[in-house]
Amino acid sequence: MTGANAMSGLPALPAVVAALALLAGPSQLAGQIDYRNLDDDRPTVIEDAYPVERYAFEILLPYRFEREPGGGVVHAAIPELAGGLLPNFQLGLKVPIAVERSGGVTTRGLSGLRVFALYNFNTESRVLPAVSLRFDLALPAGPLGGDVTRAAVKAITTRSWGRNRIHLNAAYSVGRAGVAAAAEPLSRWWAGAAVDRTLFRHSTLVVGEVYAAQAERGSRAEVVASVGVRRQVTPTTVLDLGIARGLRDGPSAAFTVGLSHAFAVAAIMPGGGR
């Protein structure tokens, strides 16, 4: 994401305060595990290898703030709908909406469209990790959507030990060079690793990651580090909060906060859930 800012370069303070208050709350939600499902950019770029369950759906409502070293800033809301339409398979849609300020010029509007699908080949066993493939199609749309169409494939693995898990993601995209979307652009390639730890008594997951990405063929790759928290605040609602910073190029600062709500339609579907 490129960008610029306003509001004294600060992310929405009320959202930060509300997020911290919820994370600090004493509630315990025994038996709820949706907070363990790492989605891309929720709150880190790296995701786990597990799709939404069959006949279940998630509505995700994240906000992201990013400041580049040159002073540009982007504020982005990225609503997403993902559903488990078949066993071990999910389909989703993202509709990024952004405000970009750079060089004293502010641009607002749609920042492209993203359609994606993820298939989990196997759940984790004693020998093998969980392995999935994800396919993304980024379409130019709106004043901040860029001018290129790109398709990407991503390999995802997840391995657990005790309360900890390690995730490896690697992605490559095809499509001509051009102007990328201000929010949710597809890099030419990227790869990274993340480690998370589950705090069962607090229905909380903490995660840290490092990844490298190249925006265009021949350009200098950036290296970014992120940390984040996912907290189950109701049986069907998860709050996430994350911060990131470029170690080499990349954003000088980035912040994300979001809510996801899960619901199921198994009761009206033949055969129930998976």
JOJO-V698841 format. One line per field, one symbol per residue. ss: DSSP state (H for helix, E for strand, C for the rest). burial: # if it has 24 or more other ideal C-beta (glycine too) atoms within 12 Angstrom, else .. Layout:
ss=???
burial=???
This chain:
ss=CCCCCCHHHCCCHHHHHHHHHHHHCCCCCCCCCHHHCCECCECCCCCCCCCCCECEEEEEEEEEEEEECCCCEEEEEEEEEEEEEECCEEEEEEEEEEEEEECCEEEEEECCEEEEEEEEEECCCCCCCEEEEEEEEEECCCCCCCCCCEEEEEEEEEEEECCEEEEEEEEEEECCCCCCCCCCCCCCEEEEEEEEEEEHHHCEEEEEEEEEEECCCCCCCEEEEEEEEEEEEECCEEEEEEEEEEEECCEEEEEEEEEEEEEECHHHCCCCCC
burial=######..#.##..#...#..##.....#..#.###################################...##############..###############....#..############.......##################.###.#########....#########.#....###################...###############....##.##########...##########...##############...........
